[in-house]
Amino acid sequence: MFDDTIAAIATPLADGAISIIRVSGEQAVEIVNSIFSKDLTHKQSHSITYGFIQQDGAPVDEVLVSLFRAPKTYTREDVVEINCHGGQFVTRKILRMLLENGARLARAGEFTERAFLNGRIDLSQAEAVQDMVEASNDQAAGMAVRQIKGSIRKLLQPLIDSLMDLIAAIEVNIDYPEYDDVEEMTADNLLPAAKKLLADLDDILERSSRSQLFKKGIDTVIIGKPNVGKSSLLNALLEEDKAIVTDIAGTTRDIVEGQIHIGQVQLNLIDTAGIRESADVIEQIGIEKSRQMLEKAELVLLVLDASKPLDDQDLQLLDLSENKERIIIWNKNDLETVDHNLPGVEITASTGQIQPLANALLERFDQPLMHNAGVLSNERQIGLLKNARSDMLRAIKAMEEGTEPDLIEIDLLEAHNHLKEILGEVHRDDLLDTLFSNFCLGK
């Protein structure tokens, strides 16, 4: 499909033990042969050859060269990988020699793009490659590896096939109405199958939307009135003194961030300035930032003082966070506590006694949901699924209104195309350019 051969450094460009330079295309073996001390022409696929990269007969570096012959390669083209010493100078020099002998510098993500365009992987698998590179926790890595193995195609293909069955049944009625053995398609007998498809789409959408929390981590905001122990809680969770802790109200003037893992779930923690009325201009800026972070939060840890009755500030925070995913925390449980008629987790952050909070987080979020392969991996895919859902809603409404099947078919075809677009079977070139440009060079 491609008439040029590409090359790029596939490892980070930094001093290290080894670097890998990847070459792919019809002339990959010929180009590497031109700078290698051994002849790869008759070497078997999936073999490694020891030798030297050389220039004008003089050795440049001692290397191992891996050979992979088409079509059983990452790109379905001939692929050669040069494993050289990891110095930046020698790595760049070998790449430059390859380019001088006929290779072209690969664009970002071009190896994976060729794998997609040559039919080795679908678009969801290509995206999963980048997801694996960017994974920051076990959940994200697990999702990526399942998708590399084709979990999204397995999830969507039955829906695509069911939609095509509906479309085909309508087409047969339109093209061959005179056949007695063809079941007549009406809005009434299309409706049960369409509603089943919609329910399946809703199920996938709910799980996929929630999966994004586990993939990138859950943005978690710690809120409470000043001097209630928010910074002590952050420090206890992070097991380090990242936030300043004093008895003076309003110490935290800005946003303090950190990350922790509870079980297999990552929490992106944000400690905020205490929300209260203040005449201090700098503190007011911090309080406004706190309100903004609260709006965006996916989980709220609301810290209350167990040793004091609830006051107007506490009630205001309870009201502000009422519609958010929330855990109420009663801090300072080592002091004489007041009887509050409000359930919550009891801790003492100043001494690191926060295990009840860890248990509550595990109970709420360390669920087997993300171990299920049936989720989509990013906003592009979820957006297309939402489009397919909208198409199905229009089709169902038309069926319920008794619209002719040939008009209903338009919406069914749109839903079908949106699902296929998730897999890249329907795509725009500008979309591919944007998607693969976000990949690393050499990937």
Phi, psi and omega in degrees: 000324181251138183256009176239164180246133185249155178215149177195159174281125187262356179245162179304138181278082180206156179297133180193188183293312181221160168233154177237128176248123187255137179231134181218135177144176184299328183260015184302312182294315181298318182292316179294321177305326185292344180236005185250146183285345179247158179263120181270358190306317185252012178288147179288155175294153180057048178232160180239134182238131178272141176179202183231139165282134184222152179229122184054038177083352181261137181292139177256320180197151174274128190220165165244131183245120179263133183243129177230120183264143177300148005263002185272064180221175181299321183259356189066016171245170170298131180233133175234133178240125180262117177264105184244177174294153194272017176289141181297321183297309184291325179297312179297322181296316179296318177300315180299322178296320177297317180293324178291340182256017169122350178278159174248142178295126182291147171285164176302128177076007188289330177296315179292324177299319178294323177299321178290309184293334177273003172084011180285323180226159173267177187293326179294326176290323177298316178297325181294332176299313178292325177299322179294320178297322186268356185303133181244002179203171184298323181297312181296318180294320179296318177298317183296316183291325176294322181287327174299326179279001172099023184294328182289321175298317179298327180288316188270333187301320176299324178290319178298317180294319180296319177298318180294326177298318178296315181297317180296320179297320178294317181299319179298319179296323180288316187277330185228061183293342184277350183285125182288331185271007177263124180295131180288126180272124175233168178302325183294317182274352171277333190299314181300317180294321180294319179294325176296318178297318180297318179297320177296317178298317179298319180296314179296320182295318180296314181292322182290319179298317179292328181298333180298328177298319184282332182290312185260354187095155184264117179292112190242121181255130174264118180235163179163165179288165182303144173065025179268349177111020180296313182293324176297322178294316178301314180298321180293320179293319181278346183059039175202159180270077182271328181252145178287131180239120175219174175276358184273124180295141176086018180297316181282113182256348185222183180274130176244131188237159175188171180232141174223163174241125174249109190062236179257011183257133178263129174252126173268097189277138177227116175267129186249163172294143179301133182274116180197172172281133182213143177270349180286119185298317181295317179296324178300321178297317178297320180295320178296321175299321180299317179298319179295318179294324178298320179299322185274347189296143174263343174213136178245126170258104182266114184263125177239154182271112183291344184268359183226152175294156175295137177244186184299323179295317177299314182296324178297317180292321176299321179289317181297326185259007188301321184264011178260159167297121193217145169236124178273131185238123174265107182265169180064041182287353177281345178270173176293121188263156177264144180284108179255133178271056183211114183292147178187181180267131184260124182219172168227095188293326185297333179253008178078015181274079186237013182302323177302325177290317177301319179296320180294320178294317178299316181297323184278322192244338182277066184260160178285003184307313186281353174280349177282134183285348191275061177222155172269162195251346184206175185292327177300311181294316180295322178298318178292324177295321177297322177298316179297322178297316178299321177300316181293323177298318178294319180296317180295318178300318179296321178297316181293335178270000177078024179295150179298140183303327182292336174279324176297328183302330181300313180290324178295321178295321178298315178299317179300315181292322179294321177293320179292331179293330176301321181275353180086009180282342168233123184204163175251144181297323180293329176296315180297318180301316181293315184297310186283340178293342179276355179281166174287154168296140179086358180256000000 
